[in-house]
């Protein structure tokens, strides 16, 4: 992570606890699921990756900063070119209104950042991501650091020792990151995890 967008260095961090989002036991808040189901947005993967990470870099944060500097931006674009990074994108017509991106190794997806230009669009991308990971039998969705906004989805912390065991197994399991064309299939993949809230 960089201290700010203009930083010329990148710092490496290893949290004592990792923050994971469950895939099979992902919890979809009832209201959000209804909004997602009734939305008219178009979803794509890997269509405009560079724009997604650029929007994440520009997104306003509570501390008015960003951890994405040009070194990180260019590195992830290179990883995308090697098919190691993926983006999930949300469109209103031809306008991108939300997105997220992350790294894919084995059966693990490491969520890096997301942005929203309309209400809930980054969350909608997360729902689409969960469906993709669930269908393709991914084992880990790593959000890295604690984020209170992700608790609503069942996210939880795990100590580093247990995380590394899961990680070691997960990175050795080959999985494909394939798009789900049928929105009804996305809904059906999310439905079993949809609880009242």
Rosetta silent file (secondary structure, phi, psi, omega in degrees, C-alpha in Angstrom):
SEQUENCE: XXXXXXXXXXXXXXXXXXXXXXXXXXXXXXXXXXXXXXXXXXXXXXXXXXXXXXXXXXXXXXXXXXXXXXXXXXXXXXXXXXXXXXXXXXXXXXXXXXXXXXXXXXXXXXXXXXXXXXXXXXXXXXXXXXXXXXXXXXXXXXXXXXXXXXXXXXXXXXXXXXXXXXXXXXXXXXXXXXXXXXXXXXXXXXXXXXXXX
SCORE:     score description
SCORE:     0.000 S_00000001
   1 L     0.000  147.990  175.884    0.000    0.000    0.000 S_00000001
   2 L  -101.410  154.231  179.081    1.103    3.560   -0.619 S_00000001
   3 L   -70.005  -32.908  178.367    0.665    6.387    1.886 S_00000001
   4 L  -159.635  170.253 -174.589   -0.910    8.569   -0.812 S_00000001
   5 L   -62.871  -27.180 -178.035   -1.379    8.701   -4.574 S_00000001
   6 L   -88.932   -1.159 -179.211    1.791   10.763   -5.077 S_00000001
   7 L   -62.820  144.732  179.091    4.011    8.366   -3.103 S_00000001
   8 L  -104.010    9.814  177.415    6.964    6.914   -4.974 S_00000001
   9 L  -132.816  163.226  177.285    7.207    3.859   -2.742 S_00000001
  10 L  -125.072  132.796  178.877    4.960    0.954   -1.758 S_00000001
  11 L  -102.624  141.292  178.700    4.789   -0.444    1.775 S_00000001
  12 L  -102.095  136.753 -178.863    4.057   -4.109    2.528 S_00000001
  13 L  -129.221  145.036  172.064    1.807   -5.068    5.449 S_00000001
  14 L  -127.530  104.811 -179.104    0.865   -8.377    7.029 S_00000001
  15 L   -66.103  147.781  178.172   -2.164   -8.088    9.312 S_00000001
  16 L   -67.787  -29.792  174.907   -2.174  -10.216   12.469 S_00000001
  17 E  -127.646  141.658  177.029   -5.691  -11.250   11.536 S_00000001
  18 E   -98.860  148.895 -178.741   -7.136  -11.590    8.042 S_00000001
  19 E  -108.503  111.747 -175.579  -10.634  -10.460    7.179 S_00000001
  20 E  -109.745  145.096  172.947  -12.453  -12.987    5.015 S_00000001
  21 L  -104.161  122.946 -178.675  -15.819  -12.798    3.268 S_00000001
  22 L   -66.261  147.535  178.066  -17.534  -16.194    3.199 S_00000001
  23 L   -97.350  -58.133 -179.381  -18.467  -17.575   -0.200 S_00000001
  24 L   -70.297  -33.290 -178.580  -20.827  -20.474    0.573 S_00000001
  25 L  -105.677   25.694  177.987  -22.237  -18.818    3.704 S_00000001
  26 L   -59.660  132.889 -178.741  -22.344  -15.307    2.293 S_00000001
  27 L  -102.339  120.404  177.615  -25.206  -13.344    3.841 S_00000001
  28 E  -101.182  113.099  175.634  -27.238  -11.123    1.530 S_00000001
  29 L   -55.149  136.503 -173.224  -29.319   -8.528    3.397 S_00000001
  30 H   -54.973  -44.466 -177.884  -32.933   -8.910    2.285 S_00000001
  31 H   -65.162  -42.080 -179.734  -33.342   -5.279    1.205 S_00000001
  32 H   -65.567  -40.520  178.891  -30.108   -5.302   -0.810 S_00000001
  33 H   -61.264  -40.895  179.447  -31.063   -8.553   -2.536 S_00000001
  34 H   -65.243  -42.771  178.026  -34.403   -7.059   -3.572 S_00000001
  35 H   -63.091  -42.304  179.086  -32.700   -3.923   -4.943 S_00000001
  36 H   -63.259  -46.027 -178.842  -30.185   -6.055   -6.822 S_00000001
  37 H   -61.320  -38.015 -175.360  -32.904   -8.307   -8.237 S_00000001
  38 H   -94.136    2.529 -177.773  -34.978   -5.359   -9.461 S_00000001
  39 L   -75.826  158.644  177.740  -32.104   -3.273  -10.823 S_00000001
  40 L  -110.149   18.714 -179.273  -31.634   -2.587  -14.532 S_00000001
  41 L   -72.604  156.827  175.869  -27.848   -2.418  -14.408 S_00000001
  42 E  -107.774  135.271 -179.159  -25.618   -4.341  -16.788 S_00000001
  43 E  -115.106  141.582  179.090  -22.733   -6.349  -15.341 S_00000001
  44 E  -141.497  161.124  170.986  -19.490   -7.315  -17.055 S_00000001
  45 E  -121.489  142.644  171.911  -16.118   -8.720  -16.083 S_00000001
  46 L    55.910   27.134 -178.322  -12.711   -7.584  -17.367 S_00000001
  47 L   -85.370  -40.060 -178.961  -14.269   -5.220  -19.889 S_00000001
  48 L  -144.320   62.193 -174.229  -12.560   -2.012  -18.764 S_00000001
  49 H   -55.931  -45.285 -176.218  -10.120   -3.013  -16.030 S_00000001
  50 H   -60.638  -37.420  178.229   -7.939    0.085  -16.313 S_00000001
  51 H   -68.008  -37.440  179.326  -10.944    2.337  -15.782 S_00000001
  52 H   -61.248  -51.987 -177.167  -12.000    0.343  -12.707 S_00000001
  53 H   -67.573  -32.725  176.661   -8.651    0.692  -10.937 S_00000001
  54 H   -65.323  -41.310  177.781   -8.420    4.354  -11.969 S_00000001
  55 H   -66.497  -36.685  176.716  -11.848    5.021  -10.466 S_00000001
  56 H   -64.183  -37.545  178.426  -10.806    3.197   -7.290 S_00000001
  57 H   -65.235  -36.100 -176.354   -7.738    5.436   -7.100 S_00000001
  58 H   -87.751  -14.365 -175.462   -9.910    8.550   -7.458 S_00000001
  59 L   -58.841  138.266  179.441  -12.720    7.427   -5.143 S_00000001
  60 L   -74.957  128.051  177.822  -13.276    9.681   -2.148 S_00000001
  61 L  -109.613  167.408 -178.506  -12.388    8.021    1.140 S_00000001
  62 L   -60.667  -33.969 -178.866  -13.160    9.136    4.680 S_00000001
  63 L   -94.276    9.938  179.560   -9.573   10.270    5.176 S_00000001
  64 L    60.306   21.267 -179.251   -9.521   11.920    1.711 S_00000001
  65 L  -121.515 -179.771  175.384   -6.618    9.702    0.743 S_00000001
  66 L  -145.349  147.357  176.994   -5.877    6.663   -1.388 S_00000001
  67 L   -96.254    2.273 -177.692   -3.441    3.794   -1.008 S_00000001
  68 L   -99.272  103.425  174.376   -3.248    3.356   -4.799 S_00000001
  69 L   -97.642 -176.739 -176.019   -0.296    5.202   -6.288 S_00000001
  70 H   -66.475  -30.305  177.450    0.938    4.929   -9.881 S_00000001
  71 H   -62.624  -48.107 -179.910    3.269    2.032   -9.011 S_00000001
  72 H   -64.987  -45.093 -179.472    0.341   -0.010   -7.693 S_00000001
  73 H   -56.483  -50.138 -178.233   -1.927    1.048  -10.547 S_00000001
  74 H   -68.698  -33.690  178.607    0.561   -0.008  -13.225 S_00000001
  75 H   -64.728  -44.187 -179.477    1.464   -3.229  -11.395 S_00000001
  76 H   -70.771  -31.297  174.831   -2.164   -4.364  -11.252 S_00000001
  77 H   -64.651  -39.716  176.028   -2.698   -3.468  -14.896 S_00000001
  78 H   -64.040  -41.765  177.897    0.267   -5.738  -15.707 S_00000001
  79 H   -62.934  -38.083  176.314   -1.238   -8.502  -13.547 S_00000001
  80 H   -62.610  -41.432  179.184   -4.502   -8.062  -15.427 S_00000001
  81 H   -63.428  -26.007  176.328   -2.647   -8.442  -18.735 S_00000001
  82 L   -92.414    8.224  177.909   -1.304  -11.756  -17.407 S_00000001
  83 L    64.127   30.697  177.182   -4.890  -12.760  -16.466 S_00000001
  84 L  -100.817  -20.035  178.211   -4.072  -12.780  -12.743 S_00000001
  85 E  -112.466  149.636  177.602   -6.333   -9.806  -11.943 S_00000001
  86 E  -137.959  154.961  173.493  -10.045   -9.440  -12.663 S_00000001
  87 E  -125.444  148.979  169.871  -12.658   -6.728  -12.451 S_00000001
  88 E  -115.850  128.769 -170.937  -16.417   -6.847  -11.976 S_00000001
  89 E  -126.277  144.853 -179.051  -18.133   -3.829  -13.493 S_00000001
  90 E  -119.873  128.408 -176.273  -21.602   -2.301  -13.239 S_00000001
  91 E  -122.965  142.821  167.556  -23.036   -0.188  -16.050 S_00000001
  92 E  -110.860  100.049 -169.361  -26.015    2.085  -16.503 S_00000001
  93 L    68.494 -122.249  177.954  -26.209    2.042  -20.284 S_00000001
  94 L  -101.052   -0.060 -177.627  -22.622    2.661  -21.387 S_00000001
  95 E   -91.377  123.200  175.694  -21.656    4.553  -18.201 S_00000001
  96 E   -74.119  123.845 -176.382  -19.695    2.603  -15.592 S_00000001
  97 E  -116.807   -1.525  177.906  -21.296    3.323  -12.217 S_00000001
  98 E  -172.195  157.956  178.786  -19.533    0.819   -9.993 S_00000001
  99 E  -175.753  166.167  174.450  -16.783   -1.729   -9.929 S_00000001
 100 E  -148.925  162.139  175.971  -14.271   -3.781   -8.014 S_00000001
 101 E  -146.792  159.677  179.264  -11.048   -5.588   -8.783 S_00000001
 102 E  -167.741  176.146 -177.354   -8.846   -8.197   -7.213 S_00000001
 103 E  -100.890  140.073 -178.564   -6.153  -10.832   -7.671 S_00000001
 104 E  -118.930  115.241  174.982   -6.930  -14.453   -8.572 S_00000001
 105 E  -132.789  121.378 -179.226   -4.524  -17.227   -7.545 S_00000001
 106 L    61.104 -125.315  177.044   -5.709  -20.830   -7.468 S_00000001
 107 L  -103.118   23.371 -177.657   -9.092  -20.957   -5.735 S_00000001
 108 E  -114.362  138.980  173.201   -8.431  -17.670   -3.923 S_00000001
 109 E  -123.618  124.965 -177.048   -9.641  -14.191   -4.807 S_00000001
 110 E  -105.306  100.223 -179.191   -8.005  -11.258   -3.044 S_00000001
 111 E   -66.080  129.964 -176.297  -10.338   -8.264   -3.135 S_00000001
 112 E  -105.129  -52.943 -178.152   -8.358   -5.063   -3.537 S_00000001
 113 E  -162.048  163.608  177.858  -10.703   -2.108   -3.928 S_00000001
 114 E  -147.842  163.234  177.236  -14.131   -1.006   -5.144 S_00000001
 115 E  -146.000  160.401 -179.234  -15.961    2.170   -6.068 S_00000001
 116 E  -140.040  133.007  172.570  -19.523    3.394   -6.472 S_00000001
 117 L  -109.511  -13.360  174.786  -20.965    6.277   -8.470 S_00000001
 118 L  -131.930  158.597 -176.821  -24.571    5.344   -7.698 S_00000001
 119 L   -55.360  127.539  172.843  -26.118    3.963   -4.538 S_00000001
 120 L    73.098    1.181 -173.750  -25.200    0.315   -3.849 S_00000001
 121 H   -67.824  -31.511  175.421  -23.427   -0.314   -7.173 S_00000001
 122 H   -69.938  -35.592  176.936  -20.183   -1.486   -5.563 S_00000001
 123 H   -66.758  -37.971  176.851  -22.237   -3.831   -3.364 S_00000001
 124 H   -61.831  -39.096  176.881  -24.024   -5.142   -6.456 S_00000001
 125 H   -63.605  -37.840  177.539  -20.616   -5.919   -7.957 S_00000001
 126 H   -63.514  -40.868  177.866  -19.740   -7.794   -4.778 S_00000001
 127 H   -62.372  -42.879  178.791  -22.922   -9.874   -5.127 S_00000001
 128 H   -63.815  -40.652  178.006  -22.033  -10.705   -8.722 S_00000001
 129 H   -59.829  -46.187 -179.821  -18.506  -11.599   -7.608 S_00000001
 130 H   -57.279  -44.558  179.233  -19.846  -13.964   -4.939 S_00000001
 131 H   -60.358  -43.072  178.794  -21.984  -15.751   -7.526 S_00000001
 132 H   -62.554  -46.014 -178.773  -18.967  -16.171   -9.819 S_00000001
 133 H   -66.157  -38.610  179.978  -16.775  -17.472   -6.992 S_00000001
 134 H   -65.964  -46.784 -179.493  -19.495  -19.800   -5.759 S_00000001
 135 H   -62.843  -37.433 -176.520  -20.185  -21.282   -9.193 S_00000001
 136 L   -92.790   11.822  171.907  -16.476  -21.786   -9.875 S_00000001
 137 L    60.644   41.978  173.155  -15.837  -23.374   -6.463 S_00000001
 138 L   -71.260  152.764 -176.996  -13.449  -20.787   -5.048 S_00000001
 139 L  -106.216  -25.794 -175.230  -12.382  -21.374   -1.450 S_00000001
 140 E  -135.478  133.035  165.291  -11.254  -17.927   -0.232 S_00000001
 141 E  -119.839  103.426 -172.489  -12.434  -14.349   -0.698 S_00000001
 142 E   -96.007  120.129  177.009   -9.841  -12.310    1.153 S_00000001
 143 E  -101.757    0.028  172.850  -10.706   -8.736    2.111 S_00000001
 144 E    70.377  -75.637 -175.693   -7.435   -8.441    4.060 S_00000001
 145 L  -106.307  150.153  179.339   -8.213   -5.778    6.687 S_00000001
 146 L   -53.766  135.118  178.908  -11.223   -5.454    8.971 S_00000001
 147 L  -142.707  110.561 -174.126  -14.041   -3.411    7.434 S_00000001
 148 H   -60.924  -25.897 -179.123  -17.187   -2.861    9.482 S_00000001
 149 H   -70.608  -18.713 -178.803  -19.265   -2.325    6.305 S_00000001
 150 H   -93.849   -6.419  178.353  -18.600   -5.935    5.262 S_00000001
 151 H   -59.361  -35.452 -178.192  -19.837   -7.457    8.528 S_00000001
 152 H   -60.131  -20.113 -179.642  -23.381   -7.399    7.108 S_00000001
 153 H   -95.704    4.835 -179.796  -22.277  -10.026    4.560 S_00000001
 154 L    91.715   11.666 -179.179  -20.968  -12.390    7.238 S_00000001
 155 L   -62.520  148.294 -174.724  -17.334  -11.313    6.961 S_00000001
 156 E  -148.765  158.681  176.944  -15.114  -12.471    9.804 S_00000001
 157 E   -93.789  148.979  177.432  -11.542  -12.319   11.080 S_00000001
 158 E  -137.128  141.140 -177.771   -9.243  -15.330   11.203 S_00000001
 159 E   -69.449  157.267 -170.870   -5.853  -15.542   12.871 S_00000001
 160 H   -62.303  -34.480 -179.429   -2.836  -15.568   10.586 S_00000001
 161 H   -63.219  -47.710  179.165   -1.817  -19.154   11.368 S_00000001
 162 H   -68.434  -36.289  178.303   -5.179  -20.584   10.291 S_00000001
 163 H   -61.061  -45.238 -177.805   -5.322  -18.216    7.334 S_00000001
 164 H   -64.122  -32.494  175.990   -1.950  -19.388    6.019 S_00000001
 165 H   -65.600  -46.757  178.319   -3.112  -23.018    6.200 S_00000001
 166 H   -63.239  -40.809 -178.262   -6.222  -22.195    4.176 S_00000001
 167 H   -64.278  -45.379 -178.863   -4.170  -20.085    1.787 S_00000001
 168 H   -58.589  -39.972  177.724   -1.575  -22.807    1.188 S_00000001
 169 H   -71.451  -44.911 -174.364   -4.346  -25.236    0.223 S_00000001
 170 H   -64.301  -39.577 -176.208   -6.307  -22.673   -1.797 S_00000001
 171 L   -72.339  -13.716  179.763   -3.497  -21.463   -4.038 S_00000001
 172 L   -91.859   -3.800 -178.559   -2.802  -25.060   -5.144 S_00000001
 173 L  -102.336  112.516 -177.225   -6.378  -25.585   -6.414 S_00000001
 174 L   -72.562  130.108  176.752   -6.857  -24.402   -9.997 S_00000001
 175 L  -138.297  150.121  176.276  -10.090  -22.488  -10.643 S_00000001
 176 L  -100.352  145.769  176.812  -11.389  -20.440  -13.568 S_00000001
 177 L  -103.693   92.012 -175.013  -12.897  -16.969  -13.204 S_00000001
 178 L  -114.695  142.361 -178.130  -15.757  -17.158  -15.695 S_00000001
 179 L   -71.530  150.170  174.471  -18.628  -14.753  -16.207 S_00000001
 180 L  -107.152  109.105 -176.379  -22.239  -15.774  -15.597 S_00000001
 181 L   -68.943  -38.639 -173.696  -24.329  -14.534  -18.511 S_00000001
 182 L   -85.360  111.617 -178.799  -27.710  -15.449  -17.023 S_00000001
 183 H   -62.300  -31.398  178.316  -28.724  -12.983  -14.292 S_00000001
 184 H   -65.597  -31.826  175.870  -31.301  -15.485  -13.009 S_00000001
 185 H   -68.537  -38.476  175.935  -28.470  -17.926  -12.370 S_00000001
 186 H   -58.374  -47.649 -179.800  -26.679  -15.234  -10.370 S_00000001
 187 H   -61.439  -41.011 -178.882  -29.825  -14.758   -8.280 S_00000001
 188 H   -68.271  -32.484  177.197  -30.219  -18.497   -7.738 S_00000001
 189 H   -70.276  -30.073  179.139  -26.598  -18.796   -6.581 S_00000001
 190 H   -85.360  -29.428 -172.651  -27.173  -16.018   -4.057 S_00000001
 191 H   -54.944  -45.555 -178.780  -30.645  -17.111   -2.971 S_00000001
 192 L   -59.756  -24.586 -179.765  -29.644  -20.020   -0.692 S_00000001
 193 L   -95.112    3.232 -174.627  -27.510  -17.608    1.320 S_00000001
 194 E   -84.623  110.213 -179.500  -30.212  -14.930    1.435 S_00000001
 195 L  -110.994  159.553  176.832  -31.393  -14.505    5.010 S_00000001
 196 L   -70.571  141.462  176.538  -33.833  -12.105    6.533 S_00000001
 197 L  -154.539    0.000    0.000  -32.277   -9.025    8.059 S_00000001
